Amino acid sequence: MATGNSPSDTAPEVLEAQVRLVARLTPAERARRVRDLTVAASTLALVGLRQRHPRADEAELFLRLAALRLGGDVVERVYGWRAPPDGA
């Protein structure tokens, strides 16, 4: 069941087992897993943003996270904010 988009470090039989396991999940379980992974990714991104911008307040961190997810142009249009060009 491996496809051209399969991770190169995952054995085909392991990938197929993963696909079978996910196929058994209910839609609610799948949604919960997606939510949990999204929260984990956001948490990790915020840790990195806090390390790179230790003086940033929560509002700025929110905007920086939004820029990572949506792109700077979208954040500027929606929130009227753009990260300083020097990356500060």
matplotlib code that plots the C-alpha trace (Angstrom):
import matplotlib.pyplot as plt

x = [0.0, 3.0, 2.8, 5.2, 4.4, 5.5, 8.3, 11.5, 12.5, 9.4, 9.3, 6.3, 4.9, 5.0, 3.3, 0.6, 0.0, -0.4, -2.9, -4.9, -4.9, -6.1, -8.8, -10.3, -10.7, -14.1, -14.5, -14.6, -11.3, -9.6, -10.8, -9.5, -6.1, -5.9, -6.8, -4.2, -1.5, -2.4, -2.2, 1.2, 2.5, 1.3, 2.9, 6.2, 6.0, 5.3, 8.3, 10.5, 9.0, 9.5, 13.2, 13.8, 11.7, 12.1, 10.7, 7.6, 4.3, 1.4, -0.2, 3.0, 3.5, -0.1, 0.6, 4.0, 2.3, -0.4, 2.3, 3.9, 0.6, -1.0, 1.8, 2.9, 0.7, -2.5, -1.6, -0.9, -4.2, -6.3, -4.5, -2.5, 0.8, 4.0, 7.1, 10.0, 12.2, 15.2, 13.4, 13.4]
y = [0.0, 2.3, 5.2, 7.7, 10.0, 7.4, 8.2, 6.8, 5.6, 3.6, -0.1, -0.8, -3.4, -0.9, 1.7, -0.7, -1.7, 2.0, 2.5, -0.5, 0.9, 4.3, 2.7, 1.1, 4.5, 6.1, 9.6, 11.0, 9.2, 10.5, 14.0, 13.8, 12.5, 15.4, 17.9, 16.4, 16.5, 20.1, 21.1, 19.4, 21.1, 24.5, 23.9, 23.0, 26.0, 28.3, 26.9, 27.8, 31.2, 32.0, 30.9, 33.1, 36.1, 36.1, 39.6, 38.9, 39.1, 36.6, 38.8, 38.9, 35.2, 34.6, 36.8, 35.0, 31.6, 32.8, 34.0, 30.6, 28.9, 31.3, 33.4, 36.9, 38.4, 37.0, 38.0, 41.5, 41.8, 40.3, 41.7, 44.6, 43.2, 42.2, 40.8, 43.3, 42.7, 42.0, 39.0, 40.5]
z = [0.0, 0.1, -2.3, -3.8, -0.8, 1.7, 4.2, 2.9, 6.4, 7.0, 5.9, 3.5, 5.9, 8.8, 6.7, 5.7, 9.3, 10.2, 7.4, 8.6, 12.2, 11.1, 8.9, 12.0, 13.8, 14.0, 12.5, 16.0, 16.9, 13.7, 14.4, 18.0, 16.8, 14.2, 17.0, 19.3, 16.6, 15.8, 19.5, 19.8, 16.6, 17.9, 21.3, 19.7, 17.3, 20.3, 22.2, 19.2, 18.9, 22.6, 22.3, 19.2, 20.6, 24.4, 24.7, 22.7, 24.6, 24.0, 21.4, 19.3, 19.7, 18.5, 15.4, 14.8, 15.0, 12.6, 10.2, 10.3, 9.6, 7.2, 5.8, 6.5, 3.8, 5.2, 8.8, 7.5, 5.7, 8.6, 11.6, 10.2, 11.5, 9.9, 11.6, 11.5, 8.5, 10.7, 12.1, 15.6]

ax = plt.figure().add_subplot(projection="3d")
ax.plot(x, y, z, "-o")
ax.set_aspect("equal")
plt.show()
